[in-house]
């Protein structure tokens, strides 16, 4: 009896391998672009410089991105992924305060990270001359964070962990919560001023306590 030859998996594996290689090169380009944006600013960064730093040809670069604007949009979105990862709500929450403190800690860690602060400074310097980059940054970082927090608060409300009296209150609560977290602590870090008391941990603790005091189901 002649056994049939083993199945040839090379055809099915090839597309997966190509996709992984493409993703890897795309990340490499974005990381190179971020370095140049932070060092030179948006206006002084060219597609040639990005291609050179990423060690790819200009034609390869345009095969991944159509413009510098598109690259910048994806660069400023890089910090959203770790922030979004902190929003998964466990099936069981025994301590709402602990859950919200973890989210507050993730948000503060991201906005006060050195690369994030450098990007803020770069955008602030360029936005008056290049309004579109201000729009990209705002949508990818600030508006996106507010949308995610609003969605989280609605989910907690559906689970009877937070209570809102109207449909627009989760969005208002999200705005107030993030404003408390990104107040003086973020501003002092942004402008290189020595941090003042109270500490970041104290600010996060108070922001969470105020949110629960106002919207916690036991406080209404």
C-alpha positions in Angstrom: 0.0 0.0 0.0 1.4 3.4 -1.0 0.7 6.1 1.5 -0.2 9.5 0.2 2.4 12.3 0.7 1.9 14.5 3.7 -0.1 17.7 3.1 1.9 20.6 2.0 1.4 23.4 4.5 3.8 25.8 2.9 1.1 27.5 0.9 -1.1 28.2 4.0 1.8 29.3 6.1 3.3 31.7 3.5 0.6 34.4 3.8 0.8 34.3 7.6 4.5 34.7 7.4 4.2 37.6 5.0 1.6 39.3 7.2 3.9 39.0 10.2 6.8 40.4 8.3 4.7 43.3 7.1 3.5 44.1 10.6 7.0 44.0 11.9 8.3 46.4 9.2 5.4 48.7 9.8 6.2 48.9 13.5 9.8 49.5 12.7 8.9 52.4 10.5 6.6 53.9 13.1 9.3 53.6 15.8 11.8 55.3 13.5 9.3 58.0 12.7 8.6 58.6 16.4 12.3 59.2 17.1 12.5 61.8 14.4 9.3 63.5 15.2 10.4 63.9 18.8 13.8 65.1 17.9 13.0 67.4 14.9 9.3 68.2 15.3 6.6 67.5 12.7 7.5 70.3 10.3 11.2 69.4 10.0 10.6 65.7 9.5 10.6 64.4 6.0 9.6 61.1 4.4 13.2 60.8 3.2 14.4 61.1 6.8 11.9 58.5 8.1 12.9 56.0 5.3 16.6 56.5 6.1 16.1 56.0 9.9 13.9 52.9 9.3 16.5 51.6 6.8 13.9 51.1 4.0 13.6 52.6 0.6 11.3 55.5 0.0 9.1 53.3 -2.3 8.8 50.8 0.5 7.8 53.5 2.9 5.0 54.7 0.5 3.9 51.1 0.2 3.0 51.3 3.9 2.0 54.9 4.3 0.6 57.4 1.9 1.8 60.6 3.7 3.7 62.0 6.6 0.3 63.0 8.1 -0.8 59.3 8.1 2.5 58.2 9.8 2.1 60.9 12.5 -1.5 59.8 13.1 -0.4 56.2 13.6 2.6 57.3 15.8 0.4 59.2 18.2 -2.0 56.3 18.3 0.8 53.9 19.5 0.2 54.9 23.2 -3.5 54.1 23.0 -3.0 50.3 22.9 -1.6 49.9 26.4 -4.2 52.3 27.7 -7.0 50.5 26.0 -5.8 47.2 27.5 -6.5 48.4 31.0 -10.3 48.7 30.2 -11.2 45.0 30.3 -13.7 44.6 33.1 -13.5 41.3 34.9 -16.6 39.3 35.2 -16.7 39.8 38.9 -15.7 43.0 40.7 -15.4 42.8 44.4 -13.8 46.2 44.9 -15.0 49.0 42.5 -12.5 51.4 44.0 -9.6 49.0 43.3 -10.8 48.6 39.7 -11.0 52.4 39.1 -7.6 53.0 40.8 -6.0 50.5 38.4 -7.5 52.4 35.4 -6.4 55.8 36.9 -2.9 54.5 37.4 -2.7 53.2 33.8 -3.9 56.6 32.5 -1.4 58.6 34.6 1.5 56.3 33.7 0.8 56.8 30.0 0.3 60.5 29.9 3.3 61.1 32.2 5.7 58.7 30.4 8.8 60.5 28.9 7.8 59.7 25.3 4.3 60.8 25.8 5.4 64.1 27.4 7.9 64.7 24.5 5.1 64.1 22.0 2.8 66.5 23.8 5.6 69.2 23.7 6.2 68.5 20.0 2.5 68.9 19.2 2.1 72.0 21.2 5.1 73.6 19.4 3.8 72.7 15.9 0.0 72.9 16.3 -0.3 76.7 15.7 1.6 76.3 12.4 0.2 72.8 11.5 -3.3 72.6 12.9 -3.9 69.2 11.4 -1.4 67.6 13.7 -3.2 69.1 16.7 -6.4 67.5 15.5 -4.7 64.1 14.9 -3.2 64.2 18.4 -6.4 65.3 20.1 -8.5 62.6 18.4 -6.0 59.8 18.9 -5.1 60.5 22.5 -7.4 62.9 24.4 -10.8 62.3 22.7 -10.1 58.5 22.4 -9.4 58.3 26.1 -12.6 60.2 27.0 -14.6 57.9 24.7 -13.1 54.8 26.3 -13.7 56.0 29.8 -17.3 56.9 28.9 -17.9 53.5 27.5 -16.3 51.9 30.7 -18.6 54.0 32.9 -21.7 52.9 30.9 -20.6 49.3 31.3 -20.2 49.7 35.1 -23.6 51.4 35.1 -25.2 48.4 33.3 -23.8 46.2 36.0 -25.2 48.4 38.8 -21.8 49.5 40.0 -22.2 53.1 39.1 -25.4 55.1 38.9 -26.2 57.9 36.4 -29.4 59.9 36.3 -29.2 60.8 32.6 -27.7 59.5 29.4 -25.1 62.2 29.2 -23.8 61.9 32.7 -21.3 59.1 31.9 -19.6 61.4 29.4 -19.5 64.3 31.8 -18.2 62.0 34.6 -15.5 60.8 32.2 -14.4 64.3 31.4 -14.3 65.3 35.1 -12.4 62.1 36.1 -9.7 62.5 33.4 -9.4 66.2 34.2 -8.7 65.4 37.9 -6.1 62.8 36.9 -4.3 65.0 34.3 -4.2 68.2 36.3 -1.2 69.7 38.1 0.8 66.5 38.1 0.7 66.2 34.3 1.3 70.0 33.9 4.4 70.0 36.1 5.8 67.0 34.3 5.0 68.6 30.9 6.9 71.8 31.7 9.7 70.3 33.8 8.5 71.9 37.0 9.3 70.0 40.3 6.2 68.1 41.4 4.3 69.6 44.3 2.2 67.9 47.0 -0.1 66.2 47.1 1.5 63.2 45.4 0.2 61.5 42.3 -1.0 58.6 44.4 -3.0 61.0 46.6 -4.5 62.7 43.5 -5.6 59.3 42.0 -7.1 58.2 45.4 -9.1 61.4 45.7 -10.3 61.4 42.1 -11.6 57.8 42.5 -13.2 58.6 45.9 -15.0 61.7 44.5 -16.3 59.7 41.5 -17.6 56.9 43.8 -19.1 59.4 46.2 -21.1 61.1 43.4 -21.9 58.2 41.1 -21.5 55.1 43.3 -24.7 53.2 43.8 -24.4 53.5 47.5 -24.1 57.3 47.4 -27.3 58.3 45.5 
